[in-house]
C-alpha cells in the first residue's frame, strides 16, 4: 500500500493498494496500484472486496466470471496486536436466495498467512476464471516487486488441509499457506468447504493447529477454481514497535473487552469456551438441534470436567497476547503432555457436542479434529448434521443417512468423513437445501441459507440482518443473555447502531477479540500509529456502516425477498419452555422490528451499489 | 440479611458455586461484587433471575447470580 497523504477521507485516491489479478485459465498475472475510491477501500477487507463484487452480475457461484478475492485489512501485518487477518470474498455456493442467485460472502481467518501476503508487497489478489488442472499459486517478494507463479498441484490432491500445509512447508520454508481440504476439492457435493490457514505454531510443531476461513464455502470456491493452495513467501517484515504502538498494544491487552478472552490463569474468563457456563445458566446451550432440554447434560463439556481427561493449554496466534486458544492435549501415561487433540472454541464444541447429543469431550474433540482436517466449516457442518439427526428422530421409519440419531458417535463420525470426501451431498450442500428436499423447514437452523452458529435463534432476532454469518456479522448474539433486553426499541437500536459495526473488524485486519467497538479511540489510534493516516472514530464508524449496508443492498440485488429475512419457523411455532431467558420473539414482534429496521436502513442504502 | 449468591464459569474459581452470605441492609449488587473481589465490568448480574444494574438494592432472601460476560464464537 502506498500512502501519499494523511487524510484518506477527503482524498482517498492518495492511498493506493497493490492488486494482482491472476487468470487461472491462462496462468497469467498482472499487477497495478489501484487508488482507493473511499474510506472503505482504504480500510480493506470486505469493505473493499464487496465493491468489486458489486460490479459483477453473477447468477451462479460456480461460473468463471465469479471472482475469488483474497485481501487483507489496513492493519494486517502491522505491529498492532491481532493484526493478522486475511479475507476471502466471492459469491457463495452455499448462501443463496430463493430465486437461486448466490449471495456475496466473505470469510476471515488468522494465522500468519495474511502477514506474509502483505510482506510480498500485495494487498489484494483477484483470482479470475478457473484452471483446467489442479494448481497452486505462489506469491513471493522480488527485487522488482511481487512475483507470481502458478504451479501444478496434483501431488496435493486428497491430502487433508494440515497435510497439504506441511507438504508445502517442506518446500517453502519462508512461507505461509492457505489451502483447501478434501471438502473443497469435492466442491460439487460440498458447498461448505473452508480455507485452511497455516500458523507459526503449526509449522514449528507439526501439529494441526490451523486457522480457518470457514463461512460461506470460500474453500469450495477455491476448489471450483482448481486452486488447491496459495503460498505467500517473504521474509518477516514486522516493523519496529514504537513507544506509542506499545501503548496501543498494552491497551488492547488491558481493555476489559479482550481480557474476557484471556486465560483464567491471567485473570480472564478462558476464551469463548466459557460461554457454555453462561448460557447453561439460562438453559440456552443448544442441545439436539437447538432445542435445550432443561437438564444438566452439557456439564460434561464444562472446563473442570474436560480437564479430567485432557491437558488444557492456553495458546495464541502469532504475537498475540490475548491467548484465547484453549488447546486440548492428550495426556501421556506418565502424565506429561501428549499429542494435540483439538482446539476448544464455543462453536465447534457445541455444534459437535451437545447439539448432536454428544457430551463426552473425548468424542467431541475427535469430531472437531476431523472436520478441521477435512476442511469444512464447523458451523455449517454441525448444524446440518443436527438437522439430519432431528429429522430421523421425527421419522424413524423413513430416516435420512442410514438413520443416524442423536448421540451415535461412530455413525456421526462416518457422516463427517463421507461429507468431507464428497460422498454425502445431502449434508455437504447445507441445511437449507436439505430441508427443502424433505419439506420440513421449520427446524432447519439457517437464515438466508447460512447455518446458524451455536446461539439460539429465539434469543437473537437480529440474525435476520446478519449479512455474512449469524454471529460474526451482527454482534447481537449474546445481547439477550448479557443485557436481558426484550423491548422493540432496544432491538432496533442494537441492530441499527452497535450490532452492524461488528463487521468493521473484517475490514481493518484485527481480530474481534480486541473486544472494543469500532467507535473506540483504540481503533483510530492503531490506524494512525501503523499508517500515519488520520481517521477519526466517527469516520471509521461511518465507513463500516456504509460497508455493512452495501452488503445488505447486495443481498437484495441477489434476489432476497422480505420473507427470507426471518428465523426458523420453530421459533414462532413452538417456543421452547426449557429456556429461562425471556421468550419475546413472536411473529408480531419480529414483523414490527423488521419494519422499523428497514425504515432506517433502506434510505441509507440508496446509491451504495453501482448502477 | 441473607443473600444466596451463585457464581458461574471462571468466577467460581477460588470462590464457590453457590453460598448463602450475610450482607447489611440496603446492600446493592455492587456491595456483593466488591465483597467477592470480582471486577465489576463485563459482568452479567441477575437478581432472582432478572437482569439488574450494579446499583440494584437487594433484600433478604434474594438470589444474586453473577456470570462472566463473554462474546465471540
Interface residues (C-beta under 8 A of the other chain):
Chain A: X256 X257 X259 X260 X261 X264 X268 X269 X270 X272 X274 X275 X277 X278 X281 X345 X346 X347 X453 X454 X455 X471 X472 X475 X477 X478 X481 X482 X483 X484 X485 X512 X513 X515 X580
Chain B: X8 X9 X10 X13 X39 X41 X42 X44 X46 X49 X50 X51 X65 X67 X68 X69 X70 X71 X72 X73
